[in-house]
Each structure stands twice: as C-alpha cells, then as structure tokens.
C-alpha cells in the first residue's frame, strides 16, 4: 500500500516530464515534415495542456506541491511552449514573417521578465499568475488555429494583447515582492505580500 501511494506521489512529476517529451516530439515531427502533421500537433498540444492543468492540481491534492516542484513545472512549461511555437514556425513560416513585430515584442517581454526575476532573486519565475494561465488557454486556441490554417485571426490578437498584459503584470509582481515567492496570483496579491499581509490562494489554481 505504501509503495503504491509513493508511486502516486510521483504522478505530478511524471506528468511534467511527459509534457516535456510531448513538446520535443512535436518539434521532431515538425522538423521531419510528417504527413497529417496538423492533426498530430493538435492532439499532442491538447494532451500537453491537460498535463499542465492537472499536474499542479494533483500535486496540491497530494500535498507534494513544493517550491522545487513549482520551479521545475515553470521551467518545463517554458520548454514545452517554446517547442510548440518552434514546431508552428516550421509548419507555417509565413505566419511568423507576417507577424514578426508582435511576436518579437512578446519574446522580448518574456526574456525581460525572466532576466528581471533572475537579477533580483537569482531564481527563475514561478508566479503561475492567473493572467498567465488565461494567456496559456487563449494561446492554445490561437496556436491550434495557426497550425491548422497557417492564418491569424481574432484569437491571435487576443493572445497577443493578453500576453503583453500578463508579462507586464509579472514584471510588476517581481518588482513588488521583497523575496522570491511562487504562486502569486496577481499584482494585488504581490502588494499584500510586500506589506507583510497574508494572501489567500485558490487551491485549484495555485499552491
């Protein structure tokens, strides 16, 4: 019984590494130019997103949501979504050329927030903010549309603006925090932490 429970406790970590493998597989499929890539990509991204949703929920339910695990989750998230974007670029390079200014702005803001966090705390970002979670969901829908049609629409525009706003909020969270903290839902929560006040985290969304 104890061995079985011990195995279950490692389920969140297994989901994280599964997401990493899915991202790298997607990148390899795009580079290989396999047939029916769009259908395969949508399936892999969907499964990857589900692992992203449930690893944290399961970890919190099992009581294993540690700082180390949340930092690893954040890093694997970055690798997975970078792989998804890379695969999308290989499949639809024209889209990236057409929307290069917007995409470069998002990339610049992403790099800036990571640099800011590392310079201040010598650790990577693991805020898992609500706005960032919303951006992931909208970006998932936008990426599916791009992979299938190689065209942008309202979903991409929504993803772009939400991406900018969520990156700016993460920057504000980093500046407000006096010490590195994982799972900070919003800048308002960061301001309360700065004042030494407790914050309430939603068990479903934040550890």
SULFEN-V860421 format. One record per residue. PHI is phi in whole degrees, -180 to 180 (* if undefined). OMEGA is omega in radians with two decimals (* if undefined). Layout:
PHI_OMEGA + PHI_OMEGA
This chain:
*_-3.14 + -65_3.13 + -64_3.13 + -66_3.13 + -65_3.11 + -62_3.11 + -66_3.13 + -63_-3.14 + -63_3.13 + -91_-3.12 + -60_3.11 + -58_3.12 + -65_3.10 + -63_3.11 + -65_3.12 + -63_-3.13 + -69_3.05 + -65_3.11 + -64_3.10 + -61_3.14 + -64_3.13 + -63_3.13 + -63_3.14 + -68_3.08 + -64_3.12 + -60_3.13 + -63_3.13 + -66_3.12 + -65_3.12 + -66_3.14 + -65_-3.13 + -82_3.12 + 61_-3.10 + -66_3.08 + -73_-3.11 + 58_-3.09 + -61_-3.07 + -58_-3.13 + -65_3.11 + -63_-3.11 + -64_3.14 + -60_3.13 + -64_-3.11 + -67_3.14 + -66_3.12 + -63_3.11 + -64_3.10 + -61_3.11 + -63_3.13 + -63_3.08 + -65_3.12 + -66_-3.13 + -70_-2.95 + -88_-3.13 + -63_3.13 + -69_3.13 + -61_-3.14 + -66_3.14 + -61_3.13 + -68_3.13 + -65_-3.12 + -85_-3.13 + 75_-3.13 + -116_-3.11 + -81_-3.11 + -92_3.09 + -60_-3.13 + -61_-3.13 + -67_-3.13 + -68_3.09 + -67_3.10 + -64_3.11 + -58_3.14 + -63_-3.14 + -66_3.13 + -66_3.05 + -56_-3.12 + -62_-3.14 + -66_-3.13 + -62_-3.08 + -71_3.03 + -65_3.09 + -66_3.11 + -62_3.13 + -64_3.11 + -62_3.11 + -65_3.11 + -65_3.09 + -62_3.12 + -65_-3.11 + -81_-3.05 + -136_-3.09 + -62_-3.14 + -63_3.11 + -61_-3.10 + -70_3.07 + -66_-3.10 + -68_-3.06 + -114_-3.10 + -56_-3.11 + -59_-3.14 + -66_-3.12 + -67_3.11 + -68_3.08 + -64_3.10 + -61_3.12 + -62_3.13 + -62_3.12 + -66_3.12 + -64_3.12 + -63_-3.13 + -62_-3.13 + -66_3.11 + -67_3.12 + -64_3.14 + -62_-3.13 + -66_-3.11 + -69_3.14 + -66_-3.09 + -84_-3.01 + -119_-3.06 + 59_3.08 + -141_3.11 + -80_3.13 + -72_3.01 + -149_-3.10 + -71_-3.11 + 49_-3.08 + -69_-3.14 + -64_3.14 + -64_3.11 + -65_3.10 + -65_3.11 + -63_3.12 + -62_3.12 + -61_-3.11 + -66_3.13 + -68_3.13 + -65_3.07 + -58_-3.14 + -63_-3.14 + -65_-3.13 + -66_3.08 + -61_3.12 + -62_-3.12 + -66_-3.12 + -62_-3.08 + -77_-3.02 + -114_-3.03 + 57_3.11 + -132_3.12 + -104_3.10 + -146_-3.12 + -63_-3.14 + -64_3.12 + -67_3.12 + -62_3.11 + -63_3.11 + -63_-3.12 + -62_-3.08 + -68_3.09 + -68_3.08 + -64_3.11 + -62_-3.11 + -63_-3.12 + -69_3.08 + -67_3.11 + -64_3.12 + -67_3.10 + -61_3.06 + -60_3.11 + -65_3.11 + -60_-3.13 + -62_-3.13 + -67_-3.11 + -77_-3.08 + -68_3.08 + -84_3.09 + -139_-3.10 + -61_3.14 + -142_3.07 + -94_3.10 + 57_3.06 + -111_-2.97 + -61_-3.08 + -147_3.06 + -65_3.09 + -61_3.09 + -64_3.11 + -63_3.12 + -64_3.10 + -65_3.10 + -63_3.12 + -62_3.14 + -84_-3.14 + 79_-3.13 + -96_3.12 + -73_3.06 + -124_3.12 + -104_3.12 + -103_3.09 + -75_-3.06 + -61_-3.11 + -75_-3.00 + -110_-3.07 + -138_-3.14 + -80_*
